[in-house]
Structure formats: C-alpha cells, structure tokens
C-alpha cells in the first residue's frame, strides 16, 4: 500500500524500490499491477502456500484425539506423539494423506509439539552394557594409523622430514622451517 501511495505521487518504481528496500523487479511489478487495476490490485491475498486439507471441525477432532494420547489409538509402547504417528492417525481417521513434515506443522498449529521417543529396549540390562563397554569394546575398537605413516594431502606427499630414509627423493629438498 505504501508503494501505491508513492506511485500516486508520481515517484518512479526504481525510487520506490530504494525507499521501501525491495528489489527493483518487485517495484516494477507492483507498478504494473497498480497502473492496470489500481490500489486494489496490490491488496494482500492472504498467506501463501496450500490450504489445510482438514476442515475446522476435523481440526477440532484431531486436537481431541491428540489430547486422548497415543495408547487410545493403538500405540501402547510409550505415550509419545511422533509426527509419523500423527500422520498415520490423520490417514486413519480422516482418510487424508499428510507427510511427516506436514503433520509436524499441523501439530504446531494446534498447539502440540511432536516428541521423539527414546529408543531403549524395556529389558535392557545396564550392568551388562557397562561390562561389555569396559571389557569387550576396548579389545574390538580399531586403533587409527599413526600420523607420520600417511599424508592428509592428495596432491603433496608428506614433507621430506617425515619420509623414510630410503624413500625416493630424500635429501633433494631442504625441510621448510
């Protein structure tokens, strides 16, 4: 609307772009719209993006389902609403397909946040895990190669100072300081 006011004052689109800190392309586009259809052509058309595929009534039902918890809807392992579960629930209850990211946005819109469950086995024996880490892991863990055996550079081999004494080119170049 500020651009329309400036155009009505006879200000050129390049100057409008500078004053409103927008691209010149946008200002020229607005000017064309304003010239053809007036101020109403520059009125906001609302938020961009696709419309919600669930009606307001369905959104209320979904909020109720989420408040009931996952166990009521078949997820008894834990009481966590993940975005994938919500997408599945929407498909089951409303026969509408939502992606995981779309379900996340919908949950946020309804005031919920997706949770990430801790992936631990219920029968996990912490004592056995500690023993395995201390005894077995130290034996299995692979040690890295010593730094002087190889070079990190693909184009320049290790400097002469770290080359083996019998390597080709030893003594040709003085080591850098």
C-alpha positions in Angstrom: 0.0 0.0 0.0 3.0 2.3 0.6 4.1 1.6 -2.9 0.7 2.6 -4.3 0.8 5.9 -2.4 4.2 6.6 -3.8 3.1 5.8 -7.3 0.2 8.2 -6.9 2.7 10.9 -6.1 4.4 10.2 -9.4 7.5 8.6 -7.9 9.3 6.1 -10.3 9.4 2.4 -9.4 13.2 2.4 -9.0 12.9 5.2 -6.3 10.0 3.2 -4.7 12.3 0.2 -4.6 15.0 2.2 -2.9 12.7 3.8 -0.3 10.9 0.6 0.6 14.1 -1.5 0.4 12.7 -4.1 -2.0 14.1 -5.3 -5.3 13.5 -3.1 -8.4 11.8 -6.1 -10.1 9.2 -6.2 -7.3 8.6 -2.4 -7.5 8.2 -2.5 -11.3 5.8 -5.5 -10.9 3.8 -3.6 -8.3 3.8 -0.5 -10.6 2.4 -2.6 -13.5 -0.4 -4.0 -11.2 -1.2 -0.6 -9.8 -1.3 1.0 -13.3 -3.6 -1.7 -14.7 -6.0 -2.2 -11.7 -5.3 0.4 -9.2 -4.8 0.1 -5.4 -7.0 -3.0 -5.0 -4.6 -5.0 -7.2 -1.9 -4.5 -4.6 -4.1 -5.7 -1.7 -2.9 -8.8 0.2 -4.3 -12.1 -0.9 -3.6 -13.8 2.5 -0.9 -16.2 3.4 0.7 -18.2 0.7 1.0 -21.9 0.5 -1.5 -24.6 0.1 -4.7 -24.6 2.2 -5.2 -27.0 5.1 -6.8 -30.3 3.9 -8.7 -30.7 7.1 -11.9 -28.7 7.9 -12.1 -26.7 11.1 -14.3 -29.4 12.5 -11.8 -32.1 11.7 -9.0 -30.0 13.3 -11.0 -29.9 16.5 -11.5 -33.7 16.4 -7.8 -34.1 15.7 -6.9 -32.0 18.8 -9.3 -34.1 20.9 -7.6 -37.3 19.6 -4.2 -35.9 20.4 -5.3 -35.0 23.9 -6.5 -38.6 24.4 -3.0 -39.8 24.0 -1.4 -42.4 21.7 -2.4 -45.5 23.7 -6.1 -44.9 23.0 -5.3 -45.1 19.3 -3.2 -48.2 19.4 0.4 -47.0 20.3 0.9 -48.6 23.7 4.7 -48.8 23.7 5.1 -45.2 25.0 2.9 -42.1 25.5 4.6 -40.1 22.8 3.0 -38.4 19.7 5.6 -38.5 17.0 4.9 -36.7 13.7 4.8 -40.1 11.9 2.1 -41.3 14.3 0.1 -38.2 13.8 0.3 -38.5 10.0 -0.9 -42.1 10.4 -3.7 -41.1 12.7 -4.9 -38.4 10.3 -4.9 -41.0 7.5 -6.9 -43.5 9.6 -9.5 -41.1 11.0 -9.9 -38.6 8.2 -8.7 -40.5 5.1 -6.3 -37.7 4.2 -2.7 -38.2 3.5 -0.2 -36.0 5.3 3.6 -36.1 5.1 5.6 -36.2 8.3 6.7 -32.6 7.9 3.1 -31.6 7.2 1.9 -33.4 10.3 4.6 -31.5 12.3 3.3 -28.1 11.0 -0.3 -29.1 11.7 0.6 -30.2 15.3 2.3 -26.8 15.9 -0.7 -25.0 14.6 -2.9 -26.9 17.1 -0.5 -26.1 19.9 1.2 -29.5 20.2 4.8 -30.5 19.6 6.0 -33.8 18.2 8.0 -35.9 20.6 11.0 -38.1 19.8 10.8 -41.4 21.8 14.0 -42.7 23.5 14.8 -45.9 21.6 15.7 -48.2 24.6 14.7 -51.8 25.0 12.5 -52.3 28.1 14.6 -55.4 29.1 17.9 -53.5 28.8 20.4 -54.7 31.4 22.5 -51.6 32.2 25.1 -53.7 34.2 25.7 -56.0 31.2 26.1 -52.9 28.9 28.7 -51.4 31.2 30.7 -54.6 31.5 30.7 -55.0 27.7 31.8 -51.4 27.1 34.7 -51.8 29.6 35.9 -55.3 28.6 34.9 -56.1 25.0 34.8 -52.7 23.4 38.4 -51.8 24.3 39.5 -55.0 22.6 37.4 -54.5 19.5 38.0 -50.8 19.0 40.3 -50.3 16.0 43.2 -48.0 16.6 43.9 -45.4 13.9 47.2 -45.3 11.9 50.0 -43.2 13.2 50.0 -39.7 11.7 53.5 -40.0 10.2 52.7 -43.0 8.1 50.5 -41.1 5.7 49.8 -37.7 4.4 46.5 -35.8 4.5 47.2 -34.1 1.2 46.2 -35.8 -2.0 48.5 -33.5 -4.1 51.5 -33.1 -1.9 53.0 -36.1 -0.2 54.5 -36.0 3.3 57.3 -33.5 3.7 60.9 -34.8 3.4 61.3 -34.6 7.2 58.9 -37.4 7.8 59.8 -39.6 4.8 61.6 -42.8 5.5 65.4 -42.6 5.0 65.4 -44.9 2.0 62.4 -43.2 0.2 62.9 -41.8 -3.3 63.8 -38.1 -3.3 65.2 -38.0 0.2 67.8 -35.2 0.6 66.7 -33.4 -2.6 64.7 -30.6 -0.9 65.5 -29.0 2.4 62.8 -29.1 5.0 60.8 -25.9 5.4 61.1 -24.0 8.7 
